[in-house]
Amino acid sequence: MGEIGPRDLPVLITRTAPGAAQTGARLSALGYVPIIAPMLVVTSTRQPVPALDGVQALIATSAHGVRAMATLPDAKNLPLFCLSGASANAATELGLAPRICDGGGQQLADFVIKALSPKRGAIMWVRGAHFAFDMAAKLTTTGFEVHAWEAYTANAQHMLGDMAERALRTASIKAVLFHSARGAAVFADITAGLGVELRAIKAIAISEQAAKPIADAGFGLVCHAAQSTEEALMRCVQQHI
């Protein structure tokens, strides 16, 4: 029998759209077989688009938040602070000039505090209904006025889908990719309810934070990328499978 190559190794993607398709394309280019089963579905909250009068800068901690900024009047005229990876990529695609920070929400808040002054105006934080780090709470403690716009919500799925569930039950999937802590938590809940055996499968997360909810889910290996970027995630995939 010949040596098993990447094309014999299906990988489950739990990321939300449209990013899931982009991750799938990267895996395909590397020779893996992507199976897409988003754990969260993102929809607009339809909250009124806020005015930017008196706002000196914008903050987004997700690519969904960055995309929501496209509806803000004069958004391109204000500096945008965001995280590296998907958020920065989305900003560039929209023609924005992001000021990028590596790390997570805490690091981004520290970056903003060093770069801006509370005396120059308010900050607009474009966020979802659920968030891991309270940017407003952190910035207001240092004197900033923060306007939070809840632009979108991510609704949890209640099932994996037939293809993903079948692949998990037959252990044909070799790895599951996680892009958020909440998506990982939803996956853990669903698979626990199904009684799916995960010992023969590896969990690969884009960050340490995203890996936490599946630490005790029963995977044979739980690891995370060295940096919170798709490039680092793909390197982690190649290293472990």
N, C-alpha and C positions, 0 to 999 in steps of 0.2 A: 504494500500500500504506500502511495506517495505521501510526501509531507503535507500536513494540513496548512493551508494558507489562509489569509484574512477573509477571503470570499466564503469560507466555510464557517465564519463566525458572525452570527446575527447579534446586533446590539440594539437594545431597547432605549428609545429616547422619550423622556417624560416631560421635556420642555414645552412651554406654551407656543402657540403660533404667533407670528410667522417665523420665529427663531428656530422652531423644531425642524422646519424644512431646510434651513440653512445648515444646521448641525447634520442633518441627514445627508446633505450634499457633500459635506466635508468627509463624512465616514465613507460614503460611496467612492469618493476620489481616492481614498486610502485602501479601498478594496474590501471594506466591511459591508455587511448587509443591514441597513437601518430598518427598524420597525418603530413607527411613531405612535405613541399613545400618550398625549398630553394629560397631565394630572389636573391642570387648571385651564379654564377657558376665560379669557379676558374680554370684558365688554365695557362700553362707556357707561358712566354713571349719569350722563346727560345733565350734569350740574352746569349752570350758566358759566360761560367763559368769562373769567375775571379781567378787569382792566389792569393795565400795568402802570398806571399813574403812581409816581413816587417809588417805584420799584427799581432798585439798582442792579439786581442780578437774579438769575434763575438757578434753581437746583433740581436735579432729577437723580433718583437712585435706581432707576430701571430704564430699560429701552422703551417700555410702554409709556413711561412718563415723558421721555424725550419726544416720542411721536405725538403725544397729546399737545406738546408745545407748538406744533405746527398750526394749531388753531388760535394761538394767542397773537393778538395784534402787536406788531413791532417786536416780536420775540427775537428776531435776528439782530436787532439793534442793542441787545443786552448781553452781557457775558453769561455763559452757561457753565455751571460747575456740575460735573458728573463723574461717575466711576469709569475706570478703564473697561475694556471689553465690549459687551453688547451695547451699553449705553453710549459709549464714545463712538462706536461704529454707526449707530442710528443717528446720532447728531451730525456726523460727517455726511451721511447719505442725504440728510435734510438741508444741507448747506449751512449748517451752524458751525461756529468755531469754538468748540468746547475747551474748557480748562479742565484737564483730566487728572484724576487722583487714583492711585493704586490703593487697593485695600477695600474696606467696607465703609459703612455709614459713619462710624466714629472717625475714621481717617479723613473722610470727605468733610465732615463738620470742622475738624481741626484745620484743614486746608482753607476752608472758607473764612474761618475766624482770623487766620493769619493774613489773608489776601484782602479782606474788606474791612470797612469801618462802619459801625452802627449809625454814625452821624450822616452817612451818605444816602440813606434811604432804606426802605424795607427790602426783604428778600422773598421771592415767590418760590415756594416748594411745591412742585407738581408731583403728586403721589397717588398711590392706590388706596383702596379701602383698608387693605391689610399691609402692614409694613413691619420689618424686623427692627428698625432703629428709628426712634422718634427724633427726627432732625429739628423740628420746631422746639421741642423741649430743651435740647442741647443748646441751640443758638440763642434762645431767649435768656438763658442764664448768663450770657456774656453781653447782653444789652441789645441784641438785634430784634427788630420787629419782623415777624415771619407771617406771611400770608400762605396758608396751606390750601391748595386746590385739589380736592379729591376727584381726579379726572377719570379714573377707571376702577373696576373691581375685578378680582380673579375668583371665579366660582369653582369650587372643588368638583371633580368628577366622582361618580359613584361606582364606576366600573372601568375595567381595563380595555375592554373591546375584545372581540372574539379572537383575533389573530394574536394579540399580545398575551391573553390568558392561556391560549393553547400552547404558545411557545414557552411560557413559563412552566406550565404543568409538565411538558415533555422535556424540560431542561435543555431545549435547543438554543435558548438565548444564553450567551456567554457573559454578558455584562449589561448593566442598566446604568444610564447616565442621568444625573440629577443636576438641575440648574438653579434650584432654590430650595430653601429649607421647608417652605410650606408645601411645595410639590412633593418633596421627599416624605413629608409626614402623611400626605394623602395616600401616596403609594403604600407606605407601611400599613396604614389602616385597611386599605383594600385587600392587600395580600394576606394580612392576618385574618380577615374575615373569610377569605377563600381557603385558607389552610394550605397555601402554596409553599412548597419546599424550596428554599433559596440557597442551600449550602453549596450547590455546584455553580453558583452565579456570583460574579463580582459586581460590587457597587462602586461607581466612579463619579465623584461629585466635582463641581467646578470650584468649590471652596470648602474650607473647613466647616463653615456655618451650615452650608447645604448638606453636609454629610452627617451632621449630628442626629437628625431624626431617624436615620436608618442604621445607627451604630449597633443597635441590638435587634435588628429586624431578622437576623438569621443568615445574612449573606456570608459566603465563604471568605470574602475579603471586602473591606470598606476602605477606600482611599480617596484622596482629593488632589486636584491639580496644584502645582506649586504657585501659580498665579491665577486670578479669577478671569481668565481669558479663554476663548475657544482654542487658540493655538496651544496653550498649556494643557487644556483638557484633552486635545487630540494626542499630544505627546504622552500624556498619562495613559490613554487608551492603548497606544502602541507599546508602551512599557509593560503593561499588565496583561494584555491579550494579544 
